[in-house]
């Protein structure tokens, strides 16, 4: 399941960074077929922060001008159900 804001971001990427969007789509297919695949589990964020009780996983895709991230989590790990919560550029903290 792709959350609405992530889906809108992917639509924008298809216009602005079509190569990155295609690579993200390919990896979303991998995620749907096998969320245990290391290609979609490059980074793990800590669990138990705020309302999140399960780990958030992420992977990076290189674009023409910047890298894009996809962050997702299990809704039901036993059933392999996932939620894609973020697709977009890496944020900066200052």
C-alpha positions in Angstrom: 0.0 0.0 0.0 1.4 3.4 -1.0 0.2 6.2 1.1 -1.3 9.2 -0.7 1.6 11.7 -0.2 4.1 9.1 -1.3 2.0 8.3 -4.4 1.8 12.0 -5.3 5.6 12.3 -4.9 6.1 9.4 -7.2 3.8 11.0 -9.8 5.9 14.2 -9.6 9.1 12.1 -10.0 7.7 10.6 -13.2 7.5 14.1 -14.6 10.7 15.5 -13.2 13.1 12.5 -12.8 11.6 9.7 -15.0 14.7 7.5 -14.7 14.6 7.6 -10.9 10.9 7.1 -10.9 11.3 3.9 -13.1 14.0 2.6 -10.7 11.7 3.3 -7.7 8.9 1.5 -9.4 11.1 -1.5 -10.1 12.1 -1.6 -6.4 8.5 -1.2 -5.3 7.8 -4.4 -7.3 10.6 -6.1 -5.4 9.1 -4.9 -2.2 5.7 -6.2 -3.1 7.1 -9.6 -4.0 9.6 -10.0 -1.3 9.9 -7.4 1.5 12.8 -9.4 2.9 15.0 -8.6 -0.2 18.1 -6.7 0.8 17.6 -4.2 -2.1 14.6 -2.7 -0.3 16.1 -3.0 3.2 19.2 -0.9 2.8 18.6 1.2 6.0 16.6 0.6 9.2 15.4 3.3 11.5 14.7 2.6 15.1 11.4 1.1 16.2 9.2 2.3 19.0 9.4 6.1 18.3 6.1 7.8 18.8 3.2 6.0 17.2 5.5 3.7 15.3 6.0 0.3 17.0 7.7 -1.5 14.1 10.9 -0.7 12.3 10.9 1.7 9.3 13.0 0.5 6.4 14.4 2.5 3.6 16.2 2.4 0.3 17.9 5.0 -1.8 17.6 5.6 -5.6 20.0 7.9 -7.4 18.4 10.6 -9.5 19.9 13.0 -12.0 20.4 15.8 -9.6 19.8 14.2 -6.2 19.1 11.0 -4.4 15.6 9.9 -3.5 14.5 7.8 -0.6 11.7 5.4 -0.1 10.7 4.6 3.5 8.3 1.8 4.3 7.1 -0.4 7.2 5.3 -3.6 7.8 1.6 -3.4 8.4 1.5 -7.2 8.9 4.9 -8.8 8.7 3.6 -12.4 8.7 1.4 -11.6 5.7 4.0 -9.5 4.0 1.8 -6.4 4.0 3.7 -3.1 3.8 3.0 0.6 3.8 5.1 2.9 1.7 5.1 6.1 3.7 7.6 8.4 2.0 9.1 8.9 -1.4 11.2 11.9 -1.9 14.6 13.6 -1.5 16.6 13.2 1.6 15.8 15.9 4.1 18.4 18.0 5.8 18.6 18.9 9.4 20.4 22.0 10.6 
